[in-house]
Structures are given as structure tokens and as C-alpha cells.
């Protein structure tokens, strides 16, 4: 059984979590993984579907924010220009972006052909972190079959930690990977949800801070880890059903940085922090010919609520990644320890019910 941050008595922020406390608490969002775990490869792919409909014709308001651009993601430029998302979002390792991108193109072409939808261009979104500490990255183990398997496995319930794209990731010099969290927001008597999914491969151990406790030095001494660099990247996907436009979504995406900073990351030179945000409200069908359409807008001076939700979710998502990941030994014999192997309840965390 995976034990997430709440199991250890940790409560991040003051907003209530959704029933799963994952990004899939946002209606319509699903996540699937395919993990490649062999003697030479510790890697994989994670695919997030933003909606149940064909995203190419059910385009969603979206934004991309690059806090530090040490990365090789695909599809961000068009999101920044047009403010819409029209594909699933795939996460993988750095050198597999091209192959995963090609797999998404194939999937979208097939789906549109099956639905009688004309497609002449499409903007697949693929984000990456470098897992070469544990994975033989140059031999690019993730194939189209793995992407298809992740899609087929996608659902509302999904594992976290060293799974899918997270299999080979390292976070704060500990085992990293996939993590998620959600928050509920009350607006005008209606409940909305915001969720975050992270691919966490960033930070250094000396600076790690959890629940206000600067535990990094203690763990660094235990593992004999010196002052390492904050590098490796963190991808965050933010989803909400709150009716935010693309500009507002970019503002929300920026607040992911607050959660990372609370845990001790200073967004180092070699770390690519790339955040994508979308709303499932106000979808856009490009086949509709009218020049004007009606949308629901959110008040600008009420943005503190989604800002807070994004910051809380980002922090807890990274914590959930750290608490669910397991110790992994990579292809060159290097072992990255899991946080739960090192930090006991007696050292400061009390197990929940």
C-alpha cells in the first residue's frame, strides 16, 4: 500500500482536499502510466487526458509558464500563443520526447479519422525530465507501445512515486517521480476543484524542508551527501474546473513555484521548471463557425483562491511523490534511497489513522 504525506500526519495548507487528493478529482481528467523497469532502463511514460472527449475538437483554455527553461518540452509555444490545449499531455524522459510526440500524433490522427474529424495539424504536448542518473537514457527505451499502454490504463485512480515517467527520477537527492494533490474551492455556493500532478526530479537534500522542519542536513549526514546542485527539472500540470481564461491560468501556474520553494528548492541553473495549466470549463470547438461565443468569466480580484490552491497542491504533490517512491538501483549500480527508508515517525512525523 502506498503511504502518502497525510499518512505521516502532514497537512499542507488550509483548503480541503478532494476525495482522492489527486488531479483526477477534476471531473474528466484521467492519468495512466507505463513503466519500463529492466536492468538497464528505469524509465517510462505517463499520459494525462484533460477530458473524456476528443481534445482536438474539445479544446480547453490553457497556459504554459516556464520558470526556468532548462528543458526540452514540445508543444508549449502554441499553448502560449493560442491559449488552448488540444491533446493529451505526456510526460517522459528527456531523450524520448520525439518518440512520445510521434506516438501522440498517431493516436490523435487515428481518433480523428474514427470520428470523422478532419485533422491537418495538431499540437501534442510532451514534457520531460532527465532520468539518466538511474536510466540508460541514450538508448531511448520508451516506444509507441508504451505510450498506448499508458493511455489504455488511464483512469481516475493512479499510482504515484517511481512509476511511469517517474521511475528513474530523483528529487532532493532522494527517490522522486510522480506525485499529485487536489484542493476544493467554494465559489458563489458551488464547489470547484484544482489539482496538480508533478514529475519531480529537482532539488537538493541539504535544503529539503518538510512541515517547517529543515530535515535536509540530518538526512545528508546520514547518507553522506554533500551540498549538491538543485538540478534535474520539475514538470507540473495544473487542472481545474474553475472557469479561468488562458491569462488567468498562466497566473495560477506561476504559483506552483511557491510549493517548490516551501520544500527548499531555489530553482537552480540546471533545473527546468515547466508548468502547464488548463481549465475544463469553456471548451472550444473549432468546427463551430460563429465568430462570437459565450463563456463564463472569473473575477480577477478573486484569484487569491486558485493561487492558494495551486501552491498547496504543488507542495503536497511533491511530498506525495517522496513518500510513495521506493528505493531504486540504477543501471550503473547507483542506489537512490526513498525518504520513507530514512525518516521515521520518531524523527518528527506521526502516522495518521
Number of C-alpha atoms within 10 A of each C-alpha: 4 13 15 22 22 18 16 18 16 17 15 21 15 10 17 15 23 20 11 14 20 27 32 30 27 26 17 15 21 23 26 25 30 25 23 22 17 11 13 17 23 29 32 30 31 28 27 23 21 28 19 11 11 18 21 25 19 22 24 25 26 27 30 29 22 17 16 17 15 18 21 17 24 17 18 22 14 17 22 18 11 12 21 26 32 22 27 24 21 29 30 29 29 20 20 25 24 15 18 27 23 14 20 26 18 13 18 21 19 14 15 16 12 9 10 9 15 11 14 6 9 15 21 23 25 28 30 27 34 28 28 22 20 24 28 19 22 10 11 18 20 24 16 16 12 21 30 21 17 23 24 14 18 20 17 17 15 17 17 29 30 29 29 29 32 33 32 35 35 33 27 27 27 26 30 37 33 32 33 31 30 31 28 22 20 11 12 6 7 7 11 19 23 29 30 35 28 30 34 31 32 33 29 26 28 23 21 24 18 19 14 9 10 16 18 21 18 15 19 19 12 10 13 10 15 12 12 14 18 24 25 29 29 29 24 27 24 29 28 29 19 23 21 27 22 24 15 21 27 23 17 27 31 20 20 30 22 17 22 25 18 18 24 20 22 17 22 18 14 16 25 26 27 28 28 27 28 32 27 22 17 20 17 19 13 11 10 10 8 7 5 7 9 6 13 10 12 14 9 9 7 10 14 11 15 25 20 20 27 29 25 28 32 33 26 32 33 31 28 27 30 28 26 25 30 23 16 22 18 22 18 13 12 11 15 21 19 23 23 18 10 13 15 13 11 8 9 14 17 14 15 11 7
